[in-house]
Amino acid sequence: MSGLADRLDAALRSGIPPKVRVVGEVSNYTDRTHWYFDLKDASAVVNCVMFAGAARKAGAVLSGGRPCHGMQVVVTGRIEYYTKGGRVSLLVERIEPVGEGALDAAFRRLCEELRGLGYFAVERKRRLPVYPRKIAVVTSRTGAALQDVLNTVGRRCPAVGIVLADVRVQGESAAREVGAAIAYVGEHHERLGIDAILVTRGGGSKEDLWAFNDRELAETIFLCPIPLVAAIGHETDTTIAELVADERCATPTQAAMRLTPDVVEVLRQVESMNRRMSSLVMGRLTRETQRLAMLSRHPVLGNPGRLVRLAEERLWGLRRRIRSAAVELFAEKRRRLERLGARLEGIRPTALHAFAGQRLEELRVRLHAAAKARVGGANPEAWRSRLNRAMTVLGLRTRARIDSLERELGAVSPERVLGRGYSITLDEQGRAVRRVNEVSVGERLTTRLSDGSIRSVVIRNGEAAAGPAGRGKGKGGGGESPPQLDLFGM
């Protein structure tokens, strides 16, 4: 019996491929740590077993976390003959719903969620450092991706340091280890001198790369305080970690090139900048030397003392002009004062009296001469007596006329008016104030009286207050007086 069972098992192994992919409907599902179910179609039934490890992975991609009766699925596994039970079973390694793959559906749902939270927003992504001091590489020590990164960095810029965070990049704990390494490096990047993080691994199947589609890992990358570059799988592979990272690269080599400068190109740029700077400096020195030589030939700058002498001469010229102008102005004012004094002297009563007396004396002399010539040889004494009497009469009349004029002049003179109890008020320019609206509040006034003057200031403009004698009322006491100025004597 055992020989027949072995031959059946050998026939199955040699006649069926190591892995098969079968589409069917789930029935008789049983969960006893491992999953047991049948896969059937309209004409056949195949017994299936899915061990616990593979079942846990499949729970993430199936609706409800497990297969249910009547579900159309696609399973991948190998055929095995169980000799003790005499059964042929399909050992399932992977299970997906028919239609869109379960992993694809889960990937799409997580992308939509993170996109709504702003994890993929371009404006929040940080710029990569141009000249990083150290780069933390989060990958497996045994992977080929690490060697690609080390070779590329060593060739392009050996001065950039590499810090390795050795983690699993495949399996159930891979997402947790990668996230913990990123969080540690981000928290201690200043102490470690790390300026950027590179998360990378080589190619693989969708299931192999599924650890980089973890939500918690995406959140850790989003919160990382320094720039992060992701290069996971081949160019056609896309993971959530790459979409959240600040920059995505197709391969580990491309990521290393993106993070490190090319030392040859940097040296070429430095040399070019050095040549440009030298050219600019030499050109500037040449222009300034020529300008200095031109300035040194300038007569003023060649002899600075000449500037001082010119300024001194100009200063003395201005002083002479000011002094001459002051003397001329003083002389003009003096001449004007003398003219005004002469005019004032000419209209004074004493001057008029003296002028009239002088005129009278001239007339007397002329009259005496005319009379003497008229009488000729007559009695001189008689004519002299008559002439003296005429002159006396004429003098008395003239004196009376002068006195009358003096009395008329005195009657209308301002001093006589002031002596009768009147006064005259002058503003600051010496003009007589005739109306209230000719002055303003705060203006200084001078009031002249018969025996002196009073200085005052206008303090308000309003109605006059009634005094003890009933001032402020018109004749008959019925009307109001016109507005008056209140004066406060100074």
Secondary structure, 3 states (H helix, E strand, C coil): CHHHHHHHHHHHHHHCCCCEEEEEEEEEEEECCCEEEEEECCCCEEEEEECHHHHHHHHCCCHHHCCCCCCEEEEEEEEEEECCCCEEEEEEEEEEECCCCHHHHHHHHHHHHHHHCCCCCHHHCCCCCCCCCEEEEEECCCCHHHHHHHHHHHHHCCCCEEEEEECCCCCCCHHHHHHHHHHHHHHCHHHHCCCEEEEEECCCCCCCCHHHHCHHHHHHHHHCCCCEEEEECCCCCCCHHHHHCCEECCCHHHHHHHHCCCHHHHHHHHHHHHHHHHHHHHHHHHHHHHHHHHHHCCHHHHCHHHHHHHHHHHHHHHHHHHHHHHHHHHHHHHHHHHHHHHHHHHCCHHHHHHHHHHHHHHHHHHHHHHHHHHHCCCCHHHHHHHHHHHHHHHHHHHHHHHHHHHHHHHHHCHHHHHHCCCCEEECCCCCECCCHHHCCCCCEEEEEECCEEEEEEEEEEECCCCCCCCCCECHHHCCECCCEEEEEEC
